[in-house]
């Protein structure tokens, strides 16, 4: 399973993109835009994290997701993020 999440702090000034990879309800690796690399959470994720981190084009695309995915969709997500009661 794959899950992507945008965390907005102070509007679009401070945005964090987190991508999680899950197998059998266990997160085995994740990408955090603050770190800028894939990080292994279990032994299963070590090989995958090393593989993704060795590909500059994959890392460049993930790092750009802060702008291309999160900031681009901020106005779509805003009512759900800020206007909940």
C-alpha positions as CSV (number, residue, x, y, z in Angstrom):
1,X,0.0,0.0,0.0
2,X,1.1,3.5,-0.7
3,X,0.0,6.6,1.2
4,X,1.0,10.3,0.6
5,X,0.3,13.1,3.0
6,X,0.9,16.8,3.0
7,X,1.3,18.7,6.3
8,X,0.7,22.4,6.1
9,X,2.2,24.6,8.8
10,X,1.5,28.3,8.5
11,X,-0.3,28.0,5.1
12,X,2.1,27.2,2.3
13,X,5.1,28.8,3.9
14,X,6.1,25.6,5.6
15,X,5.0,22.4,3.9
16,X,6.0,18.8,4.5
17,X,5.4,15.9,2.2
18,X,5.5,12.4,3.6
19,X,5.1,9.2,1.5
20,X,4.6,5.9,3.3
21,X,5.0,2.4,1.9
22,X,3.1,-0.3,3.9
23,X,2.9,-4.1,3.6
24,X,0.7,-6.3,5.8
25,X,-0.3,-3.3,7.9
26,X,3.3,-2.5,8.7
27,X,5.2,0.6,7.4
28,X,8.4,-0.7,6.0
29,X,9.8,2.6,4.5
30,X,8.9,6.2,4.0
31,X,10.0,9.4,2.3
32,X,10.1,12.6,4.3
33,X,10.7,15.9,2.4
34,X,12.4,17.3,5.5
35,X,15.0,14.5,5.3
36,X,15.0,14.4,1.5
37,X,15.7,10.6,1.3
38,X,13.8,7.3,1.7
39,X,14.2,5.9,5.2
40,X,13.9,2.2,6.1
41,X,11.6,1.5,9.0
42,X,12.1,-2.3,9.0
43,X,14.5,-4.8,7.6
44,X,12.2,-5.3,4.6
45,X,12.5,-1.6,3.7
46,X,16.3,-1.4,3.9
47,X,16.8,-2.8,0.4
48,X,14.0,-0.7,-1.1
49,X,15.3,2.5,0.6
50,X,18.8,1.9,-0.7
51,X,17.4,1.2,-4.2
52,X,15.3,4.4,-4.3
53,X,18.1,6.5,-2.8
54,X,20.5,5.4,-5.5
55,X,18.3,6.8,-8.2
56,X,18.7,10.6,-8.5
57,X,15.6,11.0,-10.8
58,X,13.4,9.3,-8.2
59,X,14.7,11.5,-5.4
60,X,14.3,14.7,-7.5
61,X,10.7,13.8,-8.3
62,X,9.9,13.1,-4.6
63,X,11.6,16.3,-3.4
64,X,9.6,18.3,-6.0
65,X,6.3,16.8,-4.6
66,X,6.2,19.6,-2.0
67,X,5.6,22.0,-4.8
68,X,3.9,19.9,-7.5
69,X,1.5,18.0,-5.2
70,X,1.2,19.8,-1.9
71,X,1.3,23.5,-2.8
72,X,-0.4,22.9,-6.0
73,X,-3.4,21.3,-4.3
74,X,-3.5,23.6,-1.2
75,X,-6.7,25.3,-2.2
76,X,-8.4,22.0,-2.8
77,X,-7.3,20.6,0.6
78,X,-7.9,23.9,2.6
79,X,-11.6,23.4,3.4
80,X,-11.0,19.9,4.7
81,X,-7.9,20.9,6.7
82,X,-8.9,24.2,8.2
83,X,-12.6,24.4,8.4
84,X,-13.5,21.3,10.3
85,X,-15.7,21.7,13.4
